[in-house]
Amino acid sequence: IRDREYINGVKSINVICRELKCSYIKFYDWVKMFNKYGVEKYDAFDDVGGKLSFALALLDKENTGLILNAVHSRDNCFLYMKEIVKGESYVMLSQEEVEALRKAVNFGLDNIEE
């Protein structure tokens, strides 16, 4: 019985490792797809400090991608996603999302000397 338990345990570990490797590969491909980003941290509510809320813009070289907006309150955290196509959104963006998008569109430009 112990040998069977050991073999089943090894099989389980192999399955977990295979799943983790697959997840890593998918994550790595996702990271390669977006090569520009911008982050804007902010306080979503007056009674919550520490700038726990944030807008994160992830764009490709054509400024197409998405904005993730995590809104933290004392009791909950809400995550919203908005699509960006060629640097523009079809839905209204918050002030923080606009700033994150601006940073992402201009990503790397501040390092170029004139």
Secondary structure per residue as TSV (DSSP state, phi and psi in degrees):
chain	resnum	aa	ss	phi	psi
A	1	I	-	360.0	-41.2
A	2	R	H	-61.3	-40.0
A	3	D	H	-62.8	-40.4
A	4	R	H	-66.1	-42.1
A	5	E	H	-62.4	-40.7
A	6	Y	H	-63.1	-46.8
A	7	I	H	-61.8	-43.8
A	8	N	H	-62.8	-37.8
A	9	G	H	-64.4	-43.4
A	10	V	H	-63.8	-41.6
A	11	K	H	-61.3	-42.3
A	12	S	H	-63.1	-42.7
A	13	I	H	-62.8	-41.7
A	14	N	H	-62.2	-40.7
A	15	V	H	-63.8	-44.7
A	16	I	H	-62.0	-45.0
A	17	C	H	-62.6	-41.1
A	18	R	H	-62.5	-43.4
A	19	E	H	-64.7	-42.5
A	20	L	H	-64.4	-41.6
A	21	K	H	-62.8	-43.1
A	22	C	H	-62.5	-43.6
A	23	S	H	-63.1	-40.1
A	24	Y	H	-63.8	-43.7
A	25	I	H	-62.8	-43.8
A	26	K	H	-62.2	-43.0
A	27	F	H	-64.3	-42.5
A	28	Y	H	-62.5	-42.7
A	29	D	H	-62.5	-39.4
A	30	W	H	-63.9	-42.0
A	31	V	H	-66.4	-40.0
A	32	K	H	-64.9	-31.5
A	33	M	H	-64.8	-39.7
A	34	F	-	-100.2	115.8
A	35	N	-	-113.6	5.3
A	36	K	E	-134.5	141.6
A	37	Y	E	-146.2	160.4
A	38	G	E	-147.8	138.6
A	39	V	E	-126.6	136.3
A	40	E	E	-131.2	114.4
A	41	K	E	-93.6	146.6
A	42	Y	E	-159.9	166.3
A	43	D	-	-95.5	114.5
A	44	A	S	-74.0	-29.9
A	45	F	S	-132.4	150.8
A	46	D	T	-62.7	-31.6
A	47	D	T	-89.5	3.9
A	48	V	-	-123.5	114.5
A	49	G	-	-102.4	-171.7
A	50	G	S	87.1	2.8
A	51	K	-	48.6	54.8
A	52	L	-	-80.8	-20.9
A	53	S	E	-84.0	151.9
A	54	F	E	-155.4	154.2
A	55	A	E	-115.0	129.0
A	56	L	E	-122.9	117.2
A	57	A	E	-100.3	128.8
A	58	L	E	-121.6	119.1
A	59	L	E	-129.3	154.0
A	60	D	-	-92.2	-172.7
A	61	K	T	-66.6	-17.1
A	62	E	T	-98.2	14.3
A	63	N	S	61.0	33.5
A	64	T	-	-112.2	135.7
A	65	G	E	173.3	-129.3
A	66	L	E	-153.7	162.8
A	67	I	E	-121.5	127.4
A	68	L	E	-103.1	130.0
A	69	N	E	-122.4	112.6
A	70	A	E	-100.7	115.6
A	71	V	E	-107.1	113.7
A	72	H	E	-100.4	132.1
A	73	S	-	-119.0	-176.8
A	74	R	S	-65.9	-31.6
A	75	D	S	-106.1	-22.5
A	76	N	-	-144.3	169.4
A	77	C	E	-134.5	129.1
A	78	F	E	-115.7	137.9
A	79	L	E	-118.8	125.7
A	80	Y	E	-119.4	146.7
A	81	M	E	-126.7	137.2
A	82	K	E	-130.0	137.9
A	83	E	E	-80.8	140.6
A	84	I	E	-120.8	129.0
A	85	V	E	-124.7	117.0
A	86	K	T	51.0	43.8
A	87	G	T	83.7	4.0
A	88	E	E	-130.1	154.2
A	89	S	E	-112.6	144.8
A	90	Y	S	-84.4	-11.8
A	91	V	S	-116.4	158.2
A	92	M	-	-65.4	136.9
A	93	L	-	-103.4	147.8
A	94	S	-	-73.5	168.5
A	95	Q	H	-58.8	-41.5
A	96	E	H	-67.9	-37.9
A	97	E	H	-67.5	-38.7
A	98	V	H	-61.7	-43.0
A	99	E	H	-66.7	-41.5
A	100	A	H	-62.7	-41.3
A	101	L	H	-64.4	-42.7
A	102	R	H	-60.0	-44.2
A	103	K	H	-63.0	-40.2
A	104	A	H	-68.9	-43.9
A	105	V	H	-60.5	-38.3
A	106	N	T	-92.6	12.2
A	107	F	T	-57.0	125.2
A	108	G	T	88.3	-14.8
A	109	L	G	-72.9	-27.2
A	110	D	G	-70.5	-15.4
A	111	N	G	-89.9	-7.7
A	112	I	-	-85.4	124.9
A	113	E	-	-86.5	142.9
A	114	E	-	-94.8	360.0
